[in-house]
Amino acid sequence: MDGRDLNAGLVHASRLIAKCESLLRHFDGERENAELLADARRCCDEAEEKAVPGDAETAATIAVLRSMSATLSLRHTVLFNVKCDFDDDDGTLLNGMEEYDEECVSRPLAEQAVQAARAALDGDPEDPLIPLYLGHALTWSGDRDGAVAAYEEAMRRDPGDSCAQSSLEYLGAAPDSRPSPNGMSRGRHGFALLRGCVWTSNDDSDSESLLFGSVADARAHIDRRLSRYLTGDSLEDEDAELVLQVHRPGRQIIEYDLNDRIQQEPDDGPLRIDWAGIPVHEPLKTPLPPGRPLRIGGHICFYGDSE
């Protein structure tokens, strides 16, 4: 497996996990999720076998993806087997495993989720995703003090994370105050973030937050798949955003409203984006590793497809 194959495998694992997360967010996927997560774990196993020794970024990405897979497995079981609440809006129930899981089906999954999250905790020390997931698993397991510490770490990394805030309130440990967002890019990686609302069927749509290691990759994705996004008359819908953010470590986030840049080719030709003034070819310092998910503004953002 060369570098491109390794990266493609990690991106594929991320896409599988993203699909599972989307299904669970809509309380769906009872039959599909186990296979999706098993395939994601196989991708991680293959990447781990072929990774260059000492490649800390790849090791961190694998650890984060394994933690997500373990937590989503637990979440699936809690939702569909135990039939309790477990999501990224308000977390889960304290000691739900003892109170509601009479057959103990979630116990091994909770243990795996805690173990995987602890293994991934330092993989990206500025991102709140893994401490948030650790907090969820510890809450369900009944470890209140551990959960509070995990949620506090998530809020240290992102003071604006509403799920960490509401989880701490539920546990009776909410902070007295939190700083306001300052519009600066957090973390040590540069990336482009595309937020949009996409058609999932003729009548349904869903939000999408995709990460790219360069603005050029984000452009390639948008130019190829613009028709998937809510465009034309649907742009009047307040949810039909199409926004590109450029994140550079320690610098102000720059945002472009791509809705305002949608143009139609002459003679009712296809829609296109006017990219004038957007730094498409400017490289980003320390680009985000392929496949690495992040939690930004209370949303999980997955690595995008630039093929």
N, C-alpha and C positions, 0 to 999 in steps of 0.2 A: 504494500500500500504506500504510494508516494504521498507527498504533501497534499496534492489536490484530492486524492482519494480519501485521505484521512479527514480533510476538511469537509468533503462532501458527505462522509458518513456522520460527522457530528451535526451538520446542518440537517440531514435527514432525520436524525434522532430528535432534534429540536422540533421539526415539523410534526413528527408523530405525537410528541408530548403536547404541542400546541393544539392539535386536533382533539386530543383527549380532554385537555383543559377547557376547550370551547364546548364540548359535549357536556361536561360536568357543570359548567356554568349555566347551561340550559336544562339541567337535570335530565340529561339524555345519555345515551351510549352504554346502556346496561349490558348489551351483548358485545359491543365493539371494543370497549376500553381495555380489557385484559390483553387482547391481542396487540393493540396499539402500544401498550406499555412494555409488553414482552419484546416486541420488535425494537423498541427504543433501547431497551437494556442490551439486546444483542449488538446493536450498533455501538454502544458504549464499550462492550467487551472487545469487539474487533478493534476499535480505536485504541483501547488501552494496550492491546497486544502489539500493535504496530507503531505506537508513538515512540518518538526519540527519547531515550532516557534523559532525564533532567529537563524536559520541556514542561516548565511549570504552568504555562498558560493552558496547554492542552489538558494537563492533569486537572487543573481547576475547572475547566469546562466540563470534563467528564464527571467530576464530583458534583457539580451543580446539577447536571442533567440527571444523574443518579438520584440525587435528593428530590428533585421534582417528581421523578417517576415513583419513588417510594411514597411520597406524600400524596400524590394523586391516587395511588393504589389504596391507601388508607381512606382517603376522601370518598372514593367510589364505594368501598365496603360500608362506610358509615351511612352514606346516602341510600344505597340500594338494599343492603342487608339488615343493618341496624335501624335504618329509617329515622335518622336524626340529622339535624342541620350541620353543615360543614362547608363553608365557602370563604371567599376572599373579600366579602363585604363586612362580615361581622364575626368571622372565626367559627369556633365550635363550642361545645358544652364542656364545662369543667367536670372532670371525672366521669364523662359520658360513658367511657368504657366499662366502669364498674356499675353505673346506674342503669344503663340501658342495654348493654351487650351481654345478655344472659348466656349466650353460647360461646362467648369469648372469641368470636371470629376475627375481631379487630386487633386483639392483643399482639400477635406476631407482627402484624403490619405496622402497628404503632411503634413497636420496638425497632423495626427496620427503619421507619421514617425518622425517628430520633437519631439513630446511629448514622444514617446517611447525611442528615442535616449537620450533625456535629463534624463529620468528616469534611463537609464542604464549606463550613462556616468561614474559614479564612481564605477561601479561594478567591473571593472578590470582596475585600474588606470594606468597600464603600456602598455595596448594593444591599438593600433591605430584604430582598426576596428570601434568602435562606434563613435568617433569624426569624422572619415572620412564619415560615413553614415549621421551623423548630418550635415556635411558640404554639402553633396549632396542635402539633403532635403531643407536646407536653400538657397542654390544656386537656385534651381528650384523655390522656393517660392519668390525669389527676395530680400532676406535679405543678401546683400553683406557683410556687416560688421560682421554679425553673422557667415556667412560661412567662412570668412577669419579667424576668431578666432577659429572656429572648425578645419579647416585644419591646422592651426598653432599648435593646440594641438596634432593633429595626427602626425605631424612632430616632435614635442617635444618627443612624445612617440617612434617614429621610424623615425629618420632623413633620412633613406633610402627609405621611401615610395614614389615611383615614381608618384602614382596617386595624393597624397596630394600635391606633388611638382608641377605637371602639372596643378592642379586645382588652386593653388595660382598664377601661372604664368598667367593663363587665367583671373584671377580676378585682375591682375596687382599688386600683393602683394608678389611676390616670394622673399624668403630670398636671401641675397647676397651670402651666402655660407652655406654649411652644413657639419657636421663632417663625416668622413669616417667610415663605419662599423668596429667594433673592434673584431668581432667574439665572443663576450660574450653573454650569454643567458640573455634576458631581463625578467622582471616580477618576480613574487614570487612563481611560480609553477614549479615543475619538470615534464618533459614529454618526450616521444619519438615521433619524427616526421618522418613519412615515406613519401618520395616523389617518385612517380613512374608514368609510362605511362601505362595505362591499355587498353585492348581491349574493345570497346563498341559494336562492331559487327565484322563480318568477315573481314571487310575492314577498319573500322574506329577505332581510338584510341583517348584518352583524358588524360590529366594530372590529377593527384590525389595527394592531400596532406592531410594525415590523422594523427591525434593526438591520443596518447595512454598514459594512466596514468602510465605505466610501460613498460620496454623493453620486459618483458615476454609476455605482451599482444600484443605488436607489432610482436613478433616472432610467436605467435599463429596465428595471422592474415596472416602473410606472408606464413608460412608453409602450411596453409590450402588453400590459394588462389594464390599461386605462378603462376599457369597456366594462371591467368587473366592478369598478367603483360607481357610486351613485353620481350620475352626471346629467347634464341637460336640465330639464324641468325639475328633476329630483333635488337639484342643488338648493332649491328654495326650502327644502326640509332642513330644520335647524340641526338635525343629527348628521346631515350629509357633508361632514367636513372632509377636506382632503388637504392635509397640512404636512409640510416637511420641516423638520428641525435639524439643525446642524450643531452637534455637541463637540466641543473641543475642551480637553481637561483644563479646569481652572478659569475658563473664559465664559463670557455671557452666551447663553443659548440664542442662536439666530433662527427665526421662524419665518417661513414663507407660506402664504395662503395660496395653494395651487388652484383652488376654485376660481380665483380671480385671473388665473393665467390660462384657463381652458379656452381654446379657440377651435373653430371648425374649419376644416379645409373647404376651399371653394366648391360650389355645385353639390352642396350637402355631403361633402366628403367626411372622413372620420375625424373625431375629436383629437386634439393634440395639446400638449403643454408648451407654453412659451417659456423657455429656460433662460432667457436673457437676464443677466445680472445675478444668476445663481452660480456659485463657484463649483461647477460640476467637476472640473479637472484638478482642483486644488487638493493635494493629498492631506489626509487627516493624520495627525501625530498619534503614534501608538494605537493603530486601529483596533477596534473590538475584535477579539478572536472569533473565527467562524463557529457558529452554533451556540454562542453564549447568550442565554436569556438575561434580561434585566427587569427590575421592577421600577417603574418611573411614574410618578404622579398617581399612585394607587392602582396602576394597571401593569399586568405582566406583558412584556414586549418580547417577542420571539424573533430570532434571526431570520431574515428574509431570503427570498429566492431571487438570484440575479441572472439565472441562466437564460 
